[in-house]
Structures are given as structure tokens and as C-alpha cells.
């Protein structure tokens, strides 16, 4: 549900627009580059997400030759990945296509680099539909995903000139290389600001591209890439802070008399229209596109409430007095009690920084019931017993959590070192 025509702070717009500078927000307002952007008087604020999202570096001179062209004529492409953590959809790479004339970009996600040709066919179709033009040239590096016979044959058939950069000169594809770096930095800032799990990196990258298309670039400050591409000004009235809490209406036919009328989710991006939003359901571990939704854009970091004892792989926030909140709001997750807490007990509530980890840890009440039986002493006992499937599920979830936390990094064993088996304190315990 959108109720706009309101004036908001620069800090709110800074986060809604993907952590751009106050100066750029002012430019967008003064030049009326977008519709719906209204901000209060300038205020100073510190953004930790920007600090963690990018670092100051010396500017790199762009070697890419800029040519006179119209939108849709010349595009630059580059693949980024693999990412250690697969996205919610199982992807480990993304490819970005950026238009040389307008700066408009399109991002697609892939499980492997073999999907580059599929993405290329998709983007060519979309460019034709949106601009009415056929792509004439595409510039890439010489990665194997671009330098192969199948892709070359396709481009020859479409009469598209394939410009490949010289070997070992990524700066010659500077537009695409720098674009991917910018997308990753924006995504990192958005994920950190709201303490989101890394499996949402693809949603963050997609949102970063969506927002950058609605922000003027350095070469052209009189129009946004969106306006150059579509011929009309974009609106930003529908923008919300990435990672904020959202509440999706539950249709009456799916409710019983005393059921809640909404389910709590996390806002993670935008759909095909301004009235459609992408949300992450932590219970189902999936992303949905919804329209009937309300948002809570509190500028505080995400705080997730859990019961029971701290888990070693969870990073807890500082336990100041203000961090302990009264648990007076219930939903369909509140019946899931952690081990060691009987019904109705009033343990202190701890504050942690990652909602997905909480969901993985308190996935089902069935695991709690398993604790009543004797715990298996070995993995073999667990997988051969009556609750084998449940133990297997629990172990996979625990391993997934360890991966998300970067608990270890796989590397080659140094020549002067030997492997060791089960050092003191590292044995697995089934509980």
C-alpha cells in the first residue's frame, strides 16, 4: 500500500536510492530528473553500509572508446562471479549488459557461465521491444564464456559485430568491468545496512541495477539512463528501503477466524511494474512478487528476536538495555520454541543480526520433540535410526548456516603441513 506525496529525510532517500550521495539527490531534485522525489532540509548522517560497501581507491582511467550512438546500438557485457554463497534461486554468477549511449543496464543471473548465450538472446529481444532498435555491436573481454564458437555463430547470424578486448587488458572493457564493481559495492552496502543474509546477494544486485537506472550518471546529469532509454522521466515515489520489514495481506479465503491478516516478510526489490514488489519469506525461504503490501522503513538495523540460549555460530548484538524488547507480537512462528525452554517460560530476549539464521535454527517443532529421546553419539547412529531423515535435515541446515557465516574457507593444504583428525574441541555433537 503506497500513501505518498510526502517529504522525507535525505537519509531515507539515501537508503531508498541505493546509498547515493546527498549531492546527487540534490541534483536530481533541482533538475527534476525524476518524479516523486521530495526531501527535507539537508541533514548530516553517517552511513555504516557505505563504509562497508565500498572503499576509497585511486580512479582508474577508462580505456573504453566512447562513440556517438543511440540507445540500443552498442552494448558492453561482463560476467561477475562465482559467488561463494548461492542466491535464493541457486545462482552463483550474474552478467550485466550496459548500453554505451544511455548507460542503461540490464542484469541476469546464472548458475553457470554456460548460460551466457541464453542471457544474450534474452537481452537482445528485450532491447528490440523497448527501443525498437537492433543491437549492432557488443564489446566483451576474451573469457571463454564469450570466446566460443556457439556464441560467435549466433552473433554472425544476427549480424552483430563482436568486439573482443586484447588479451590481459580488462581496462579496455572498462565500462562493463567498472559497472560490475559498482553493482557489487551497492549490493554489499544494502545487505550490510539491514543485516541481511548473503543468500540475498542476487536480489541486492538486481535492486542496485534498478536504482542506478533511475539516477543520473557522471557523463550525463541532465537525464537519467531510464529517460534516455524509454523517453520519459521515471518516478521514485514507490521506492522503499531495501531490506525493510514488509507485511503482505493474506486473502480472506486463506484465513481462519482468528488468524493474522498479514504475514511478515523482508522487502528485497521491485517487480515489472511500480506496484509490484519482491519480498523474501523467511519461513519458506523463497522470494515472491506481491502487490498488496505495507512497509516499515525504520532506519534502525534489523533486529530479530529469538528465545533460548545463544548459538555459537550466531553473532549477537551488544546487549544494551534498549536492545531487549517485549515479545508482545505473535505470528505463526512464535509457537516454535528452542530446546531448553518450556512452554510459557519468560527468558530474556536476545537480539541477533541475521533473520535467516534464526529461521534455520528454529525450523520446526519436530526437532524439539526429538530431544526427548536419547541423542545419537555418532553420525552413523543418527542416519540409521528412526529419525534419520530429520537428523539429516538438521545437519544440512547447520552446514548451510556455517557456510553463510564464512566459518571456514576451503584452501589447498600447504606443502609443509599435515592434516589432523578431530582436534580437541572440534568433534561434532548431535543435539
Secondary structure, 3 states (H helix, E strand, C coil): CCCCCCCECHHHHHHHCCCCCHHHHHHHHHCCCEECCCECCCCCCCCHHHHHHCCCCCCCCCCCCCCCCCCCCEEEEEEEECCCCCCCCCCCEEEEEEECCCCCEEEEEECCHHHHHHHHHHHHHHHHHHHCCCCCEEEECCCCCCCCHHHHHHHHHCCCEEEECCCCCHHHHHHHHHHHHHHHHHHHHHHHHCCCCHHHHHHHHHHHHHHHCCCCCCCCCCCCHHHHHHCCCEECCCCCCCCCEEEEECCHHHCCCCCCCEEEEEEEEECCCCCCEEEEECCCCEEEEECCEEEECCCCCCCEEECCCCCCCCCECCCCHHHCCCCCCCCCCCCCCCCCCCCCCCCCCEEECCHHHHHHHCCCHHHHHHCCCCCCCCHHHHHHCCCHHHHHHHHHHHHHHHHHCCCCCCCCCCCCCCCCCCCCCCCCCCC
